[in-house]
Amino acid sequence: MSEAPAAARADRLVEWRSEFPTVESTLYFVSHSLGAMPRGVEEALRRYAQTWKTRGIRAWEEGWFELPTQIGDVLGGILNAEPGAVSMCENVTSAQAVALSAVDFKPPRNRLVCTAEDFPSVLYLYEGLARRGAEIVRVSAGAGRRVEEADVVAAIDERTAVVAISQVLFRNSQLVDLLPIVKRAREAGALTLIDAYQAVGTVPVDVRALGVDVLTGGSIKWLCGGPGAGYLYVSPRVRERLEPALTGWMAHERPFDFDSGPMRRDLGARRFWTGTPAIPAFVAARSGYEIVASIGVGAIREKSLRQTGHMIALADEYGLPVTSPRDAARRGGTVVLDVPGAAAACAALLAGDVLLDFRPGVGLRLAPHFYTRDEELDLVMGRVRDEVRSAGG
Ligand SMILES: Cc1ncc(COP(=O)(O)O)c(C=O)c1O
């Protein structure tokens, strides 16, 4: 048998590229925002429509009703969760709203500790909790919008009901070390609620090793699952004491009894459902989850660190300011470049089929994923350099 070329030996993950048609027609560096669509989604959605058309209401018993639990368990495998501990919902915001609706914010324990760098959607949600008696403690960020774990730890005390923080910050891609935060929260008797959207699928997340109580994420980004499918992991340790006020008939232990109450909550994953599940979104999400699960996030992370490291080295060579962490242990999957005129540079690059994005305050965000070829790193960084230079930056 002949030897594979060294590059191919080094990067077996690129074999998955043929499953993602979009990445061939663009420089696809935006998986932190919208992962590429797996080829299988088109056929899965066609089959969904066919089932609805030919089987009608029987479709519920022929797969639809089971689907959220099944794909929750695929995610559970990625997260090393206990079976049945991942509930599907619509997005991170709704997942967090369900979890937070189970918390009483009553003095003396009425504080929610979060950070200024959490995603705005959840910050708006936390702001609204003030109406339910919550006192919001927002830990501020330092230079480069970095959040110090020690500052979060120091903000937690016996008045804290919930510690709600992001694992990877969406602006600068800082990977937050959750262990000291979870440990302090546990000691203080507070519930941990982690937004792991920017981590899951690119950074290995082990909910059991971390000891988190509740973790939320979505599908659009690194999991390549498209919009409409969020998820909520709840540790069996806390599951039974969480009784969400934001609930619905699908969370009942026997929904088809149509019992008018009082509510008897399911003890499994349906406990955190609300109403009728978003079946087409879950059908679309499945392929991406299965691909990520079968590659394994450990291998994805190894490749991501190698490729983002190379991009940072090129940025240094071209004089492009890097705001994402240089230290691999502190970096998520995205490289952030605070170049002059970043908004205009982003628009120009998008017009030339370089898919990336821009966030005010930090600049350009670019992310390789498991389907990225090494050659594309040089191409994309060259395009950014040329764009910045031609704009006079
Ligand atoms: C860290 C983080 N949390 C949450 C969201 C979005 O939440 P939702 O699923 O509610 O749209 C994003 C990005 O869209 C994000 O980067």
The ligand as an SDF file (V2000), in Angstrom:
LIG
                    3D

 16 16  0  0  0  0  0  0  0  0999 V2000
  -22.7940   32.6260   23.2180 C   0  0  0  0  0  0  0  0  0  0  0  0
  -24.0960   32.7790   22.5000 C   0  0  0  0  0  0  0  0  0  0  0  0
  -25.2490   32.5920   23.1490 N   0  0  0  0  0  0  0  0  0  0  0  0
  -26.4470   32.6950   22.5550 C   0  0  0  0  0  0  0  0  0  0  0  0
  -26.5300   33.0130   21.2090 C   0  0  0  0  0  0  0  0  0  0  0  0
  -27.8600   33.1000   20.5300 C   0  0  0  0  0  0  0  0  0  0  0  0
  -28.8930   32.5340   21.2700 O   0  0  0  0  0  0  0  0  0  0  0  0
  -30.2470   32.0500   20.6210 P   0  0  0  0  0  0  0  0  0  0  0  0
  -30.0960   30.5830   20.3560 O   0  0  0  0  0  0  0  0  0  0  0  0
  -31.2690   32.3200   21.6750 O   0  0  0  0  0  0  0  0  0  0  0  0
  -30.4890   32.8250   19.3710 O   0  0  0  0  0  0  0  0  0  0  0  0
  -25.3390   33.2140   20.4780 C   0  0  0  0  0  0  0  0  0  0  0  0
  -25.2970   33.5280   19.0280 C   0  0  0  0  0  0  0  0  0  0  0  0
  -26.1790   33.5980   18.2680 O   0  0  0  0  0  0  0  0  0  0  0  0
  -24.1120   33.1040   21.1480 C   0  0  0  0  0  0  0  0  0  0  0  0
  -22.9450   33.3030   20.4890 O   0  0  0  0  0  0  0  0  0  0  0  0
  1  2  1  0
  2  3  1  0
  2 15  2  0
  3  4  2  0
  4  5  1  0
  5  6  1  0
  5 12  2  0
  6  7  1  0
  7  8  1  0
  8  9  2  0
  8 10  1  0
  8 11  1  0
 12 13  1  0
 12 15  1  0
 13 14  2  0
 15 16  1  0
M  END
$$$$
